């Protein structure tokens, strides 16, 4: 059992922190920008809630974090009320935010100066994966630091792997999101094509999902796409944030992302239809309702 803190109790962080307490058996202190949510978490799971990231991080062996973007991350880690200000030498900060590789390297370097370990550890699996404790976690950082943090991460992970040096976790998550964006556009076109051809799409999904075209998205989103149901899952706003990170990184490393750039534009059109919080499978809405 370790003394841990969790910063950011959103749709992902809330259940992740819960698994640290119930499955991991850790002594957990939480912080959330809206304190009422932190208080609710304590009512449900026990532990302690604090009113600043610094207070939550004081005395912790491992501090885990899951917030919105680069700026949010700097806001809860740096400054006089940030987590780093309360952390002791030899402790570790594990960041589960999907953010840029640049901010990961920046925080890694600052942590190094303060003798604090830093692991960038974005996750895949969505809200359901967080709630069920079966996330995939891709990590970047030093091997010895990762080895000390791995046990806590496994409280809510099905798979956890060190991908390389600082920033490698974020880069791997970018690969993940590039794959998903292109896959969902292809799936949208296929489901719309089959529907317009008059096929029984439940039967179609049942048969082709067992072959080379099968995917997690087809198994879990195919039918809801055909039914026009998008009020769940990973929001379009979040995907656009993630794809923006991918496109910015591609400019740095020279990679060409023509399909990703196109899918990002399609998601902008979904936002224009009021679908900001629709699931990412809502790409089909542009085809089925043109």
PATORRO-446946 format. One record per residue (C-alpha): residue in one letter; x, y, z. Coordinates in pm, whole numbers, padded with zeros to 5 digits, always signed. Layout:
aXYZ/...
% end
This chain:
x+00000+00000+00000/x+00127+00345-00093/x+00017+00694-00001/x-00114+00835-00328/x-00294+01144-00452/x-00520+01181-00755/x-00572+01517-00924/x-00868+01563-01158/x-01192+01372-01101/x-01353+01391-01443/x-01528+01106-01623/x-01195+00921-01637/x-01022+01032-01317/x-01316+00970-01083/x-01332+00592-01139/x-00953+00562-01179/x-00904+00713-00835/x-01174+00481-00705/x-00984+00174-00826/x-00670+00297-00649/x-00869+00283-00327/x-01083-00027-00374/x-00864-00251-00588/x-00519-00118-00505/x-00590-00067-00137/x-00396+00260-00134/x-00434+00556+00100/x-00584+00807-00147/x-00613+01185-00127/x-00799+01361-00408/x-00821+01708-00556/x-01072+01843-00806/x-01124+02197-00930/x-01486+02171-00815/x-01445+02070-00452/x-01799+01932-00427/x-01701+01653-00665/x-01398+01567-00453/x-01621+01560-00145/x-01863+01329-00328/x-01574+01096-00418/x-01471+01078-00050/x-01829+00995+00049/x-01827+00707-00198/x-01476+00570-00151/x-01330+00714+00168/x-00992+00881+00171/x-00940+01257+00194/x-01015+01560-00023/x-00798+01871-00036/x-00860+02216-00182/x-00534+02261-00377/x-00314+02024-00576/x-00025+02112-00345/x-00217+02005-00035/x-00327+01683-00201/x+00030+01599-00305/x+00193+01664+00032/x+00344+01346+00171/x+00233+01132-00125/x+00462+00866-00269/x+00285+00880-00605/x+00066+01158-00744/x-00156+01070-01041/x-00321+01328-01259/x-00588+01335-01532/x-00699+01678-01655/x-00794+01840-01987/x-00496+01971-02181/x-00143+02116-02163/x-00251+02438-01991/x-00467+02255-01737/x-00174+02026-01666/x+00069+02311-01603/x-00196+02476-01386/x-00227+02183-01145/x+00142+02086-01137/x+00337+02412-01145/x+00317+02725-00929/x+00293+02772-00555/x-00033+02574-00530/x+00072+02310-00784/x+00147+01947-00707/x+00525+01981-00751/x+00532+02240-00472/x+00395+01985-00226/x+00584+01676-00340/x+00884+01533-00160/x+01213+01429-00316/x+01192+01074-00451/x+00817+01085-00513/x+00662+01031-00857/x+00404+01216-01064/x+00215+01004-01320/x+00019+01207-01574/x-00273+01036-01749/x-00381+01346-01942/x-00374+01319-02321/x-00140+01610-02386/x+00157+01704-02604/x+00492+01530-02592/x+00646+01876-02541/x+00467+01938-02210/x+00561+01588-02094/x+00930+01659-02158/x+00897+02001-01995/x+00748+01861-01674/x+00994+01570-01675/x+01285+01819-01680/x+01137+02037-01404/x+01069+01729-01194/x+01426+01610-01245/x+01556+01935-01100/x+01339+01883-00792/x+01430+01512-00761/x+01070+01418-00853/x+01007+01142-01107/x+00767+01208-01393/x+00588+00957-01616/x+00364+01058-01905/x+00096+00788-01914/x-00204+00865-02138/x-00476+00601-02147/x-00705+00435-02399/x-01031+00258-02328/x-01269+00545-02265/x-01508+00597-01977/x-01614+00231-01975/x-01251+00123-01954/x-01193+00357-01661/x-01506+00241-01478/x-01422-00127-01530/x-01053-00085-01449/x-00934-00219-01786/x-00755+00078-01943/x-00455+00051-02172/x-00179+00277-02041/x+00116+00384-02257/x+00405+00534-02062/x+00714+00744-02120/x+00996+00809-01874/x+01281+00646-01683/x+01270+00270-01628/x+01339+00286-01253/x+01067+00546-01198/x+00818+00348-01407/x+00893+00031-01210/x+00797+00208-00886/x+00474+00349-01031/x+00357+00045-01228/x+00180-00122-00936/x-00041+00180-00871/x-00121+00219-01241/x-00223-00146-01263/x-00506-00073-01019/x-00709+00047-01319/x-00518-00099-01617/x-00556-00412-01825/x-00229-00336-02003/x+00052-00101-01901/x+00380-00067-02088/x+00681+00164-02087/x+00719+00282-02447/x+01046+00474-02414/x+01187+00797-02277/x+00983+01097-02165/x+00719+01188-02423/x+00699+00837-02570/x+00370+00769-02393/x+00209+01076-02547/x+00348+00993-02891/x+00203+00642-02864/x-00137+00787-02772/x-00116+01002-03085/x-00065+00687-03293/x-00372+00541-03119/x-00590+00843-03202/x-00472+00857-03563/x-00577+00492-03602/x-00917+00552-03444/x-00995+00862-03652/x-00930+00689-03984/x-01105+00371-03873/x-01422+00555-03767/x-01445+00739-04099/x-01416+00411-04288/x-01669+00247-04058/x-01909+00541-04103/x-01890+00514-04480/x-01941+00136-04467/x-02240+00149-04230/x-02404+00426-04433/x-02339+00241-04762/x-02494-00078-04627/x-02797+00104-04491/x-02863+00280-04823/x-02823-00054-05002/x-03111-00188-04793/x-02911-00448-04603/x-02998-00572-04255/x-02705-00399-04088/x-02726-00600-03767/x-02665-00912-03973/x-02391-00738-04171/x-02208-00633-03856/x-02247-00980-03708/x-02082-01149-04004/x-01809-00904-04106/x-01701-00831-03750/x-01570-01187-03734/x-01343-01133-04035/x-01063-00901-04145/x-01284-00591-04122/x-01360-00648-03755/x-01259-00397-03487/x-01348-00280-03139/x-01528+00015-03295/x-01739-00210-03516/x-01829-00443-03228/x-01914-00160-02988/x-02030+00125-03211/x-02152-00025-03538/x-02516-00077-03437/x-02546+00255-03252/x-02405+00432-03557/x-02675+00279-03777/x-02936+00374-03515/x-02808+00734-03499/x-02732+00715-03125/x-02432+00918-03007/x-02513+01034-02654/x-02231+00842-02483/x-01863+00761-02511/x-01565+00973-02613/x-01678+01324-02707/x-01606+01492-03040/x-01461+01795-02856/x-01203+01569-02690/x-01117+01394-03016/x-01061+01726-03191/x-00825+01828-02911/x-00637+01502-02953/x-00620+01521-03332/x-00493+01879-03303/x-00207+01747-03092/x-00135+01480-03357/x-00135+01731-03642/x+00092+01971-03453/x+00339+01692-03375/x+00335+01581-03739/x+00456+01927-03840/x+00752+01878-03607/x+00851+01530-03722/x+00764+01559-04089/x+00497+01288-04094/x+00214+01327-04345/x-00137+01285-04203/x-00375+01355-04495/x-00659+01131-04372/x-00625+01255-04013/x-00645+01617-04130/x-00956+01536-04333/x-01124+01353-04044/x-01045+01648-03818/x-01235+01871-04063/x-01527+01630-04059/x-01535+01645-03679/x-01544+02026-03706/x-01858+01985-03918/x-02010+01758-03652/x-01940+02032-03397/x-02118+02274-03631/x-02425+02053-03606/x-02420+02078-03226/x-02244+01746-03179/x-01967+01867-02951/x-02048+01606-02688/x-02160+01333-02923/x-01954+01015-02935/x-01678+01008-03196/x-01880+00754-03397/x-02107+01046-03494/x-01902+01093-03812/x-02178+00890-03980/x-02421+01176-03912/x-02254+01376-04188/x-02324+01096-04437/x-02668+00982-04322/x-02807+01337-04287/x-02643+01532-04571/
% end
